Amino acid sequence: MILLRMSKTSGRIIALVLACCIMLPACAGLETKSATDYFEEGASLVKKAKYDEAIKKYKKGLRREPRSAVGYNYLGMAYGFKYEQLRSLDWREKEIEAFKKAIELDPNYFLPYWNLGQTYYAMGNFKEAARHLKKALEIFPEHPSRERIEKMIKAGEREGK
């Protein structure tokens, strides 16, 4: 058996190389967080009314998973809270765009239809609200607030006549 002896300097160099190999991905900005991790962090920030920070987290998650209807729905909700906070129509427009993107990505996902319907209803656009709320009930007919949703739809249908 042959034993190799290393000098202290060689041992330190090897330790330094190994440390660099372990740390390099982190230093290069290669994160290990998933889109879901970012979405969960965003949801936690929304609960604390930290909407700007939540929006950043949702956007990071969407960079990881750009076809996430869930991510766009979360982003739309955060934009909606930001609108409620500032009453700036820019936020309302972003909210609507995010919900529409979520619907585009997953036309069978209940929540963005519901959220978009609620948004249009709050804006007084009952006809457009009814269209999205109807679709929401088609997808989730046993929704616990079905009666309330149906009343909102009827209000929209009356506006459309």
C-alpha positions as a Python dict, from the first residue, in 0.01 Angstrom:
ca = {
    (1, 'M'): (0, 0, 0),
    (2, 'I'): (131, 337, -95),
    (3, 'L'): (55, 627, 134),
    (4, 'L'): (49, 974, -6),
    (5, 'R'): (157, 1255, 212),
    (6, 'M'): (24, 1599, 158),
    (7, 'S'): (186, 1910, 271),
    (8, 'K'): (-19, 2155, 473),
    (9, 'T'): (-25, 2385, 171),
    (10, 'S'): (-160, 2111, -60),
    (11, 'G'): (-429, 2024, 194),
    (12, 'R'): (-536, 2386, 218),
    (13, 'I'): (-550, 2420, -160),
    (14, 'I'): (-769, 2112, -190),
    (15, 'A'): (-997, 2241, 88),
    (16, 'L'): (-1021, 2577, -88),
    (17, 'V'): (-1103, 2413, -423),
    (18, 'L'): (-1375, 2199, -260),
    (19, 'A'): (-1521, 2502, -83),
    (20, 'C'): (-1531, 2691, -413),
    (21, 'C'): (-1707, 2400, -583),
    (22, 'I'): (-1969, 2397, -310),
    (23, 'M'): (-2014, 2776, -298),
    (24, 'L'): (-1987, 2853, -671),
    (25, 'P'): (-2352, 2785, -758),
    (26, 'A'): (-2467, 3020, -481),
    (27, 'C'): (-2216, 3284, -585),
    (28, 'A'): (-2322, 3254, -949),
    (29, 'G'): (-2682, 3330, -854),
    (30, 'L'): (-2803, 2975, -910),
    (31, 'E'): (-3076, 2949, -653),
    (32, 'T'): (-3237, 2630, -542),
    (33, 'K'): (-3579, 2776, -462),
    (34, 'S'): (-3874, 2659, -665),
    (35, 'A'): (-4155, 2872, -803),
    (36, 'T'): (-4378, 2729, -529),
    (37, 'D'): (-4130, 2847, -266),
    (38, 'Y'): (-4153, 3201, -401),
    (39, 'F'): (-4533, 3185, -425),
    (40, 'E'): (-4555, 3072, -63),
    (41, 'E'): (-4319, 3351, 47),
    (42, 'G'): (-4533, 3598, -146),
    (43, 'A'): (-4851, 3472, 19),
    (44, 'S'): (-4690, 3513, 359),
    (45, 'L'): (-4594, 3872, 272),
    (46, 'V'): (-4949, 3949, 153),
    (47, 'K'): (-5079, 3841, 494),
    (48, 'K'): (-4849, 4106, 644),
    (49, 'A'): (-4973, 4368, 393),
    (50, 'K'): (-4624, 4384, 238),
    (51, 'Y'): (-4762, 4396, -115),
    (52, 'D'): (-4457, 4534, -296),
    (53, 'E'): (-4238, 4260, -152),
    (54, 'A'): (-4503, 3997, -231),
    (55, 'I'): (-4520, 4116, -591),
    (56, 'K'): (-4143, 4076, -621),
    (57, 'K'): (-4165, 3721, -486),
    (58, 'Y'): (-4447, 3630, -724),
    (59, 'K'): (-4248, 3768, -1016),
    (60, 'K'): (-3943, 3566, -910),
    (61, 'G'): (-4160, 3256, -897),
    (62, 'L'): (-4296, 3334, -1242),
    (63, 'R'): (-3942, 3367, -1376),
    (64, 'R'): (-3888, 3011, -1252),
    (65, 'E'): (-4220, 2889, -1388),
    (66, 'P'): (-4349, 3136, -1650),
    (67, 'R'): (-4650, 2920, -1741),
    (68, 'S'): (-4791, 2907, -1388),
    (69, 'A'): (-5156, 3006, -1380),
    (70, 'V'): (-5138, 2986, -1001),
    (71, 'G'): (-4850, 3235, -1000),
    (72, 'Y'): (-5037, 3482, -1219),
    (73, 'N'): (-5347, 3446, -1004),
    (74, 'Y'): (-5141, 3524, -693),
    (75, 'L'): (-4980, 3819, -872),
    (76, 'G'): (-5323, 3949, -972),
    (77, 'M'): (-5441, 3929, -614),
    (78, 'A'): (-5136, 4120, -491),
    (79, 'Y'): (-5197, 4387, -755),
    (80, 'G'): (-5557, 4406, -635),
    (81, 'F'): (-5447, 4463, -277),
    (82, 'K'): (-5205, 4727, -400),
    (83, 'Y'): (-5495, 4894, -584),
    (84, 'E'): (-5703, 4892, -267),
    (85, 'Q'): (-5413, 5050, -82),
    (86, 'L'): (-5339, 5329, -332),
    (87, 'R'): (-5652, 5355, -550),
    (88, 'S'): (-5431, 5390, -857),
    (89, 'L'): (-5587, 5253, -1176),
    (90, 'D'): (-5245, 5131, -1291),
    (91, 'W'): (-5268, 4862, -1025),
    (92, 'R'): (-5621, 4772, -1130),
    (93, 'E'): (-5506, 4728, -1489),
    (94, 'K'): (-5217, 4506, -1379),
    (95, 'E'): (-5456, 4304, -1166),
    (96, 'I'): (-5687, 4240, -1461),
    (97, 'E'): (-5396, 4154, -1693),
    (98, 'A'): (-5258, 3902, -1444),
    (99, 'F'): (-5594, 3727, -1401),
    (100, 'K'): (-5641, 3715, -1779),
    (101, 'K'): (-5295, 3563, -1818),
    (102, 'A'): (-5380, 3298, -1557),
    (103, 'I'): (-5698, 3214, -1752),
    (104, 'E'): (-5502, 3198, -2078),
    (105, 'L'): (-5255, 2954, -1922),
    (106, 'D'): (-5520, 2734, -1759),
    (107, 'P'): (-5876, 2788, -1882),
    (108, 'N'): (-6005, 2530, -1631),
    (109, 'Y'): (-5867, 2704, -1323),
    (110, 'F'): (-6156, 2840, -1118),
    (111, 'L'): (-5985, 3112, -913),
    (112, 'P'): (-5880, 3363, -1180),
    (113, 'Y'): (-6235, 3363, -1323),
    (114, 'W'): (-6371, 3422, -973),
    (115, 'N'): (-6116, 3693, -898),
    (116, 'L'): (-6162, 3865, -1233),
    (117, 'G'): (-6539, 3853, -1187),
    (118, 'Q'): (-6506, 4009, -841),
    (119, 'T'): (-6276, 4278, -979),
    (120, 'Y'): (-6516, 4374, -1259),
    (121, 'Y'): (-6805, 4369, -1015),
    (122, 'A'): (-6622, 4606, -779),
    (123, 'M'): (-6558, 4836, -1077),
    (124, 'G'): (-6930, 4841, -1157),
    (125, 'N'): (-6882, 4647, -1481),
    (126, 'F'): (-7151, 4395, -1393),
    (127, 'K'): (-7189, 4256, -1744),
    (128, 'E'): (-6822, 4159, -1768),
    (129, 'A'): (-6831, 4033, -1409),
    (130, 'A'): (-7126, 3806, -1494),
    (131, 'R'): (-6938, 3652, -1787),
    (132, 'H'): (-6643, 3551, -1569),
    (133, 'L'): (-6851, 3447, -1270),
    (134, 'K'): (-7063, 3219, -1492),
    (135, 'K'): (-6748, 3049, -1612),
    (136, 'A'): (-6628, 3015, -1253),
    (137, 'L'): (-6950, 2835, -1159),
    (138, 'E'): (-6924, 2610, -1465),
    (139, 'I'): (-6584, 2497, -1338),
    (140, 'F'): (-6680, 2480, -969),
    (141, 'P'): (-7060, 2440, -952),
    (142, 'E'): (-7059, 2336, -585),
    (143, 'H'): (-6892, 2659, -471),
    (144, 'P'): (-7012, 2738, -117),
    (145, 'S'): (-7106, 3095, -220),
    (146, 'R'): (-7302, 2980, -524),
    (147, 'E'): (-7618, 3174, -431),
    (148, 'R'): (-7428, 3500, -389),
    (149, 'I'): (-7243, 3443, -716),
    (150, 'E'): (-7571, 3376, -896),
    (151, 'K'): (-7709, 3708, -765),
    (152, 'M'): (-7402, 3885, -898),
    (153, 'I'): (-7451, 3713, -1234),
    (154, 'K'): (-7818, 3822, -1246),
    (155, 'A'): (-7713, 4181, -1179),
    (156, 'G'): (-7476, 4158, -1473),
    (157, 'E'): (-7736, 4007, -1699),
    (158, 'R'): (-7981, 4287, -1614),
    (159, 'E'): (-7712, 4540, -1710),
    (160, 'G'): (-7659, 4361, -2042),
    (161, 'K'): (-8024, 4395, -2149),
}
